[in-house]
Amino acid sequence: MYDYSDIRVVSANYLKLNYLTLSYELPERLIKRLAMSRLEVRLSGYNLFTVCAKELKGQTPQQGGFTTIQLSDRPSYSLGINVSF
């Protein structure tokens, strides 16, 4: 009914943090006691947050149209440990 109308037009401005990785390599003086030569801890996150117009009501702002409703992707996290002996 409203396919050629601008009745569903909302602001397309958004800010999205899509991917972030934080890593830390422990100092050598601390890991020598554990008989290791290297120890790195890594935390990664994907789809961390999106700030957009409240009119979207949870829908992704990257959606190309309103023929199907797409909800925003849920965030996911991973933890990694890299050890060398």
Backbone as JSON, one array per atom type, in Angstrom:
{
  "sequence": "MYDYSDIRVVSANYLKLNYLTLSYELPERLIKRLAMSRLEVRLSGYNLFTVCAKELKGQTPQQGGFTTIQLSDRPSYSLGINVSF",
  "N": [[0.81, -1.19, 0.0], [1.94, 1.25, 0.81], [4.22, 1.39, -0.76], [5.47, 3.24, -2.47], [5.83, 5.48, -0.96], [7.05, 7.93, 1.39], [6.52, 7.41, 4.01], [7.68, 5.69, 5.83], [10.26, 6.57, 6.26], [13.15, 7.13, 8.09], [15.72, 8.6, 10.17], [18.97, 8.03, 8.93], [21.37, 8.13, 10.18], [23.97, 6.71, 12.04], [26.07, 5.14, 14.52], [28.44, 2.68, 14.83], [30.12, 0.15, 16.56], [31.84, -2.28, 15.36], [33.91, -4.27, 15.47], [36.36, -5.2, 17.8], [39.5, -5.71, 19.27], [41.38, -6.5, 22.06], [44.56, -6.92, 23.4], [47.06, -8.31, 25.55], [50.36, -8.71, 26.45], [52.04, -10.48, 28.78], [54.63, -9.4, 31.01], [58.01, -10.52, 30.64], [59.48, -11.14, 32.93], [57.56, -11.95, 34.76], [56.46, -14.3, 33.68], [58.54, -16.07, 33.49], [58.77, -17.48, 35.83], [56.81, -19.38, 35.54], [57.82, -21.13, 33.72], [57.57, -20.37, 31.03], [58.0, -18.79, 27.82], [56.56, -16.87, 26.59], [53.44, -15.22, 27.05], [50.3, -14.38, 26.12], [47.25, -12.67, 26.36], [44.06, -12.39, 24.94], [41.18, -10.55, 24.1], [38.29, -10.43, 22.23], [35.65, -8.76, 20.51], [32.58, -8.73, 18.68], [30.18, -6.96, 16.77], [29.53, -5.02, 18.79], [28.18, -2.62, 19.71], [25.49, -0.46, 18.6], [24.49, 2.75, 17.84], [21.65, 4.47, 17.1], [18.75, 5.96, 15.48], [15.83, 6.06, 17.51], [13.47, 5.36, 16.33], [13.87, 3.14, 14.77], [13.53, 0.91, 16.32], [15.06, -1.39, 17.27], [15.82, -2.52, 14.86], [18.26, -3.13, 12.3], [20.29, -0.44, 11.12], [21.5, -0.71, 8.68], [19.91, -1.94, 6.95], [18.37, -2.55, 3.81], [15.77, -1.91, 3.01], [12.22, -2.13, 3.71], [10.97, -4.5, 3.17], [11.48, -6.95, 4.37], [11.93, -7.4, 7.81], [14.86, -6.85, 9.59], [16.51, -7.66, 12.49], [18.92, -6.21, 14.73], [22.24, -7.52, 14.86], [23.31, -9.82, 17.35], [25.69, -9.26, 19.96], [28.95, -10.83, 20.08], [31.56, -12.57, 21.78], [35.02, -13.41, 22.31], [37.67, -15.16, 23.86], [41.11, -15.45, 24.01], [44.17, -17.25, 24.47], [47.59, -17.18, 24.15], [50.34, -19.13, 24.32], [53.78, -19.69, 24.72], [56.45, -21.98, 25.08]],
  "CA": [[0.0, 0.0, 0.0], [2.79, 2.44, 0.92], [5.51, 1.06, -1.36], [6.08, 4.41, -3.11], [5.63, 6.59, -0.04], [8.14, 8.14, 2.34], [5.93, 7.34, 5.34], [8.54, 4.9, 6.71], [11.62, 7.1, 6.23], [13.69, 7.58, 9.38], [17.1, 9.05, 10.1], [19.92, 6.97, 8.61], [22.62, 8.37, 10.9], [24.24, 5.75, 13.1], [27.44, 4.89, 14.93], [28.5, 1.25, 15.15], [31.4, -0.46, 16.87], [31.64, -3.61, 14.79], [34.92, -5.24, 15.86], [37.39, -4.66, 18.68], [40.36, -6.7, 19.9], [42.33, -6.02, 23.06], [45.5, -7.98, 23.76], [48.08, -7.92, 26.51], [51.43, -9.68, 26.61], [52.58, -10.37, 30.13], [56.08, -9.15, 31.04], [58.83, -11.73, 30.67], [59.92, -11.42, 34.3], [56.48, -12.65, 35.47], [56.16, -15.62, 33.12], [59.72, -16.94, 33.65], [58.48, -18.34, 36.99], [55.92, -20.45, 35.09], [58.57, -21.85, 32.68], [57.07, -19.97, 29.71], [58.77, -17.71, 27.2], [55.62, -15.83, 26.15], [52.04, -15.43, 27.42], [49.47, -13.28, 25.64], [45.81, -12.84, 26.57], [43.37, -11.57, 23.95], [39.72, -10.49, 24.19], [37.72, -9.86, 21.01], [34.21, -8.61, 20.48], [32.03, -8.46, 17.36], [28.85, -6.34, 16.89], [29.49, -4.61, 20.19], [27.01, -1.76, 19.93], [25.04, 0.42, 17.53], [23.7, 3.88, 18.29], [20.9, 4.95, 15.95], [17.47, 6.58, 15.78], [14.95, 5.16, 18.26], [12.36, 4.95, 15.47], [14.16, 1.85, 14.16], [12.99, -0.09, 17.27], [15.85, -2.61, 17.3], [16.19, -2.98, 13.53], [19.57, -2.69, 11.88], [20.24, 0.71, 10.23], [22.1, -1.06, 7.4], [18.87, -2.63, 6.18], [18.16, -1.89, 2.53], [14.37, -1.58, 2.78], [11.33, -2.65, 4.73], [10.22, -5.67, 2.72], [11.64, -7.88, 5.49], [12.52, -6.72, 8.97], [16.07, -7.47, 10.12], [16.91, -7.16, 13.8], [20.36, -6.03, 14.86], [22.99, -8.72, 15.24], [23.67, -9.91, 18.76], [27.15, -9.22, 20.14], [29.63, -12.08, 20.43], [32.86, -12.32, 22.41], [35.93, -14.55, 22.36], [38.85, -15.0, 24.7], [42.2, -16.28, 23.51], [45.43, -17.27, 25.22], [48.7, -17.65, 23.32], [51.42, -19.5, 25.23], [54.99, -20.29, 24.14], [57.37, -22.55, 26.11]],
  "C": [[0.86, 1.26, 0.0], [4.14, 2.23, 0.24], [6.2, 2.27, -1.99], [5.92, 5.67, -2.26], [6.86, 6.75, 0.85], [7.64, 8.08, 3.79], [6.83, 6.6, 6.33], [9.99, 5.39, 6.73], [12.0, 7.61, 7.62], [15.15, 7.99, 9.16], [18.03, 7.87, 9.84], [21.26, 7.18, 9.29], [22.78, 7.31, 11.98], [25.73, 5.65, 13.36], [27.5, 3.44, 15.39], [29.94, 0.85, 15.45], [31.27, -1.93, 16.49], [32.64, -4.63, 15.33], [35.98, -4.56, 16.7], [38.16, -5.82, 19.28], [41.31, -5.99, 20.85], [43.25, -7.17, 23.4], [46.55, -7.41, 24.71], [49.09, -9.06, 26.62], [52.08, -9.45, 27.97], [54.09, -10.17, 30.08], [56.86, -10.46, 31.25], [59.25, -12.1, 32.09], [58.83, -12.16, 35.1], [56.27, -14.07, 34.97], [57.35, -16.57, 33.2], [59.49, -17.91, 34.8], [57.6, -19.52, 36.61], [56.54, -21.29, 33.98], [57.99, -21.6, 31.29], [57.97, -18.88, 29.15], [57.87, -16.57, 26.76], [54.21, -16.22, 26.59], [51.25, -14.19, 27.02], [48.0, -13.63, 25.86], [45.1, -11.87, 25.64], [41.86, -11.69, 24.15], [39.2, -9.78, 22.95], [36.21, -9.78, 21.13], [33.75, -8.22, 19.08], [30.59, -7.98, 17.53], [28.63, -5.83, 18.31], [28.34, -3.66, 20.5], [26.72, -0.92, 18.69], [24.18, 1.51, 18.15], [22.99, 4.45, 17.07], [19.57, 5.54, 16.42], [16.55, 5.59, 16.5], [13.75, 4.7, 17.44], [12.6, 3.6, 14.82], [13.71, 0.68, 15.04], [13.72, -1.43, 17.19], [16.26, -3.14, 15.94], [17.57, -2.45, 13.17], [19.46, -1.48, 10.94], [20.85, 0.42, 8.86], [21.1, -1.78, 6.48], [18.54, -1.85, 4.92], [16.72, -1.47, 2.26], [13.51, -2.21, 3.86], [10.5, -3.83, 4.23], [10.32, -6.8, 3.74], [12.32, -7.12, 6.62], [13.72, -7.52, 9.46], [16.38, -6.84, 11.47], [18.42, -7.05, 13.85], [21.02, -7.33, 15.31], [23.35, -8.67, 16.72], [25.19, -9.86, 18.9], [27.7, -10.61, 20.46], [31.05, -11.73, 20.89], [33.7, -13.58, 22.32], [37.14, -14.17, 23.19], [39.9, -15.94, 24.2], [43.43, -16.15, 24.36], [46.48, -17.88, 24.3], [49.89, -17.88, 24.24], [52.57, -20.11, 24.42], [55.89, -20.78, 25.27], [58.78, -22.53, 25.62]]
}
